[in-house]
Amino acid sequence: MTDTILEMRGITKTFPGVKALQDVNLDVREAEIHAIVGENGAGKSTLMKVLSGVYPAGSYDGQIIYKGNEQNFKSIRDSEHVGIVIIHRELALVPLLSIVENIFLGQ
């Protein structure tokens, strides 16, 4: 039995004229914390947008396996429904709200 809760396998995302991600793999085990770091344009945000359904299944190649089940998120709501929530770096979506209020916006 494995304690891996999230696997991203062979994730490749292409935009017109640009390959943003090429064959990216990520494994996350229960209770692990990961930091995705890199220079501007390295694909950090793109990878998280694939994971969270911002870029829906079919717009990239590869697999997302969460808690042993392959996922094909078509939207952010789909990923949130199974428990994957991304806090984007643009925390002040509504400038008049606090950071906490912005994080829980739509909940």
ABEGO torsion letter per residue (X at the ends): XBABABBBBGBBBBBBGBBABBGBBBBBBBGBBBBBBEBBGAGAAAAAAAAAGABBBGABBEBBBBGGBBBBBABAAAAAAAGBBBBBABABABAABBAAAAAABGX
